[in-house]
């Protein structure tokens, strides 16, 4: 069997270095994926449950489309900044405790959101939610990078993102449908209760870290690792890809409800909520594309997801509703596949700086949601859906050009920091 250690790397004979990595087909792999599926489900359900409610917020609170989008953009903006430090905190406190606390506190904040009396108070709680949620996404990527076998990390990351897809769909679907029958507050509260249950499942199911060594938080060392990542030829471009992927995806879904609830479609809130069932495509594409990229190489597969998303954006310009839905499906398939590929690639390139690389990637990823998601409202207000399609089309085209640039790069030789037990195997 191929050695897990890079040639020439000296390793201390610790228990962590000799402990087996999690391989697909084992009970530990199934437990890990149950836990991280629950975590992804809860995190993205809690985060995105307000997205289908934006037209309701505009009606109830008298705010504009761009103003309603702040209920998501403020959360993702704070989330982006907080995740720069979440990895460093988990280096000292441990991966599992940070993730579990993040989930449970975030679920309680969503329950509080449901009883907020005015728009300002709601935005304040949603801003705090961005801070508490930061403890899971970056640390989950780090946990998988540390604990998964090199042959299994692509599938493991894909299954985690599948949970994210189901959670994103479930949060939107539950809040959107229940809002039509019982009011938006009940819809948000139900999502919060589900988040609490998922947090308890996560804590019980996730295996403890076997390749984690606690390190005190030294700011100079932390800043040095961040700086080291930007000397790599590929990592900064992967961070930009994360920005473009989520920026385009969130912009489309932010303003889809406004378009479909207006003439000539005049769909109800419940029906618009049901359209988010398209997210189920993401549960397949993230795992399948992640596994495919692991087999063929990430550089050979990444560009195809951007090409598919670009075709989807073009389809949304059509007038017939079935073509619009087909376009949304293509965008969704491409987005989840692309996120699975890029996020696992970041973990494989980063060497010992996995926590910092995951934090930097997710910073850019969620800044895409925050900046592009809010900016899209200006294009919708001035040019309707054509403006949204133009804006997202430019983002996706930029992602495609970067993916082609990454395709032309040689395979990785140097990593951001010296090899450790976490930098295992060849990187495509």
ZAPAMAR-952095 format. One record per residue (C-alpha): x, y, z. Coordinates in steps of 0.25 Angstrom, whole numbers, plus 2048, in hexadecimal, padded with zeros to 3 digits. Last residue first. Layout:
BEGIN
XYZ
...
***
This chain:
BEGIN
7EE8407DD
7F583F7EB
7FE8337EE
7FC82C7FC
7FB83280A
7FD84080F
7F683E81C
802836822
80A842820
811848814
818856815
80F862813
807868807
80985C7FE
8148597F3
81284F7E8
8048527E3
80084C7D5
8048567CA
7FA8617C7
7F28617BA
7E585C7C0
7E68677CB
7E68717C0
7DA86A7BA
7D386B7C8
7D687A7C8
7CF87C7BB
7C38747BF
7C287C7CC
7C38897C5
7B78847BC
7AF8807C9
7B188E7CE
7AD8957C1
7A188C7C0
79C88F7CE
79C89E7CA
79689C7BD
78B8937C3
78889D7CE
7868A87C4
77D8A07BB
77589C7C7
7718AB7C9
7798B67C4
77B8C17CE
7758BA7DB
77A8AC7D7
7888B27D4
7888B97E2
7838AC7E9
78F8A57E3
7988AD7EB
7938A77F8
7968997F3
7A389D7ED
7A98A37F9
7A4899804
7A388C7FC
7B188F7F6
7B6893804
7B1885808
7BB87E7FE
7C6888800
7C688580F
7C387680D
7D0875805
7D887D80F
7D387581B
7D5868813
7E486C810
7E687081F
7E1863824
7E985B819
7F686281C
7FE85681E
7FD85280F
7F385C808
7F28557FA
7E98497FE
7E0852807
7DE85C7FC
7DB8517F2
7D084C7FB
7CA8597FB
7CB85B7EC
7C584E7E7
7B984E7F1
7B685D7EE
7B685A7DF
7AD84E7E0
7A48567E9
7A48627E0
7A385A7D3
7968527D7
79085F7DD
7928677D0
78D85C7C7
78185A7D0
77E8697CF
77F8687C0
77585D7C0
76C8657C9
76C8717BF
76A8677B4
75E8617BA
7588707BD
7588747AF
75E8827AD
76D87F7AB
7778877B2
77987C7BC
77F8737B1
78B87D7AF
78E87B7BE
78E86C7BD
79786C7B1
7A18747B9
79F86A7C5
7A385E7BC
7AF8657B7
7B38687C5
7B185A7C9
7BA8557BD
7C685E7C1
7C88567CE
7C98487C7
7D78477C1
7DE84F7CC
7D78477D7
7DD83A7D2
7D782E7CB
7D48257D7
7D382F7E3
7CB8397D9
7C182E7D7
7BF82C7E6
7BD83A7E8
7B483B7DC
7AC8307E1
7AB8347F0
7A88437EC
79F83F7E0
7968367E8
79283E7F4
79284B7EB
7878457E3
77F8457EF
7808547EF
7758547E4
76C8537F0
76D8627F1
7628627E7
75985E7F3
75B86C7F9
7568737ED
74A86A7EE
74886E7FC
74A87D7FA
74087D7EF
74387E7E0
73F88A7D8
7458857CB
7438907C2
7448987CB
74B8997D8
74D88D7E2
7578867D8
7608927D7
7608967E5
7638887E9
76E8877E0
7758937E6
77D88D7F1
77F87F7EA
7868857DE
78F88E7E7
7928827F0
79887A7E4
7A08857DE
7A78897EB
7A887B7EF
7B18777E3
7B88847E1
7BD8857EF
7C18767F0
7C88787E2
7D08847E8
7D587B7F4
7D98707E9
7E187B7E2
7E887F7EF
7EC8707F1
7F286D7E4
8008737E2
8038727F1
80A87F7F7
7FC8837FC
7FB877805
80887C80D
802889811
7F6882818
80087881F
809884823
7FC88B829
7F987F831
80887E836
80888D83A
7FA88B841
7FE88084A
7F287784D
7F786C855
7F785E84E
7EF852850
7F3846848
7E984083F
7EB833838
7E182A840
7D6834841
7CA82E848
7BF827840
7B382F83D
7A6828840
7A182D84E
7A583C84C
79F83C83E
792836842
79184184D
79484C843
789846839
77F846844
782855847
782859838
774852837
76F85B842
77486783B
76E86382D
761862834
76287083A
76587682C
758870826
750874833
755883831
752883822
743881824
73B875826
736871818
73F87880E
74A87A818
74A86A81A
74E86880B
75987280A
75F86F818
75F860816
764861807
76F86B80A
774863816
77285680F
77985A802
785860809
786854812
78584A807
790851800
79885280C
79684480F
79B841801
7A784A804
7AB84080F
7A9835805
7B283C7FB
7BD83E805
7BD830809
7BD82B7FA
7C98347F7
7D0831805
7CF822802
7DC81F7FA
7E4828803
7DF821810
7D682A818
7DA830826
7E283C824
7DC842817
7CE83E81C
7D0845829
7D5851822
7C9852819
7C0851825
7C885C82C
7C6865820
7B7862820
7B486182F
7B986C838
7B487782F
7A6875832
7A787D83F
7AC889839
7A288982D
797887837
79B89483E
79789B831
78A894830
78789883E
78A8A783B
7828A682E
7768A1835
7778AC83F
7788B7834
76C8B182D
7628B1839
75D8A8844
76689C844
75F88F848
76488683D
77288B83D
77388684B
771878846
77C87B83C
78587F847
78287184E
78686A842
793872841
79786F84F
79586084C
79D85F83F
7A9868844
7AA860851
7AB853849
7B585883F
7BE85E84A
7BE852853
7C1848847
7CD84F841
7D585284E
7D785E857
7E4863852
7E4860843
7D5862843
7D8871847
7E187283B
7D786C831
7CC875836
7D5882834
7D3884825
7C587E827
7C188B82F
7C3893822
7BB88B819
7B0888823
7AE897826
7AC899817
7A388D816
79A892821
7998A081B
79689B80D
78B892812
78189B819
7888A6811
7818A1804
7748A780A
77B8B5808
77F8B17F9
7718AE7F6
76B8BA7FD
7668BB80B
7578BD810
7588B481C
74D8AA818
74D8AB809
75C8AC807
75E8A1812
75489880B
75C89A7FE
768896805
76288A80C
768880801
776884806
773884815
776875817
784877811
78D87781D
78586D827
78386381C
791865817
797861825
78D857829
78E84E81C
79D85081C
79E84B82A
794840828
79C83B81C
7A983D824
7A483482F
79F829826
7AB82A81D
7B4828829
7AC81D82E
7AC816820
7BB81881F
7BE81382D
7B6806829
7BF80481D
7BB80480F
7C381180C
7D0812813
7D281A820
7E181B823
7E881182B
7F0816838
7FF815836
802824835
7F8827840
7FE81D849
80B824848
819820841
81D82E83D
81D83082E
828835825
824838817
82E83380C
82482D803
815831807
80F829811
80282080F
80B815809
80580E7FD
800800800
***
